[in-house]
Amino acid sequence: MIKIESYSFGNLTVAKKIYKNDVLLLPDDIVLSWQRQKSHFVIMKDIKKLTEIELDHLIFGTGFYGLMKIDEEIALFC
């Protein structure tokens, strides 16, 4: 299981590695090239890969200042 070790503005530390870009943390994988159509707004198309995986939970980080927003369609999907 992947564990977040620390978080600060612009930095996420997982398994002693610092990530400076948005990432998807899956149970056994880290997806490095996660891009969204809009900077601080997630839509279903942005998480298509996740809809193909059976997950118990789906958690979104909203960023240091809480600017990330999630489309209502995602909330209904979950």
C-alpha positions in Angstrom: 0.0 0.0 0.0 1.2 3.5 -0.8 1.5 5.9 2.1 1.8 9.7 2.0 4.7 10.6 4.3 4.4 14.4 4.1 2.8 17.3 2.3 3.7 20.9 2.0 2.9 23.6 -0.6 4.0 22.1 -4.0 5.6 18.9 -2.5 4.2 15.5 -1.8 6.5 12.9 -0.3 5.7 9.2 -0.9 8.2 6.4 -0.3 10.9 8.9 0.4 10.5 10.5 -3.0 9.3 14.1 -3.4 6.7 14.8 -6.2 6.2 18.4 -7.4 3.4 17.7 -9.8 -0.1 16.4 -9.4 -0.1 12.6 -9.2 -2.7 9.8 -8.8 -1.9 7.4 -5.9 -3.4 4.0 -6.6 -3.2 1.1 -4.1 -0.1 -0.3 -5.8 1.0 2.4 -8.2 1.8 6.1 -8.6 0.6 7.6 -11.9 2.9 10.6 -12.6 1.3 12.1 -15.7 -2.1 13.1 -14.4 -3.4 16.1 -16.3 -6.8 17.8 -16.0 -8.6 19.7 -18.6 -9.0 22.6 -16.2 -6.4 23.5 -13.7 -8.3 23.4 -10.4 -11.4 21.5 -11.5 -11.7 17.7 -11.9 -14.3 16.2 -14.3 -15.1 12.5 -15.1 -13.0 12.6 -18.2 -10.0 13.4 -16.0 -10.4 10.3 -13.9 -11.4 7.9 -16.7 -8.5 5.5 -15.7 -10.0 5.3 -12.1 -13.5 4.3 -13.4 -11.9 1.2 -14.8 -10.5 0.1 -11.5 -12.4 -1.3 -8.5 -11.7 1.0 -5.7 -13.2 1.1 -2.1 -12.5 4.8 -1.7 -11.7 7.8 -3.9 -10.1 10.7 -2.1 -9.1 14.0 -3.8 -6.6 16.4 -2.3 -7.8 19.9 -2.7 -4.3 21.5 -2.6 -2.6 23.6 -0.1 -5.1 26.5 -0.4 -8.1 24.2 -1.0 -8.6 25.5 -4.6 -9.2 22.1 -6.3 -12.9 21.5 -7.0 -14.7 18.3 -8.0 -17.5 18.1 -10.5 -20.8 17.0 -9.1 -20.9 14.1 -11.6 -17.9 12.6 -9.8 -19.6 12.8 -6.4 -22.7 11.0 -7.9 -20.5 8.3 -9.4 -18.8 7.6 -6.1 
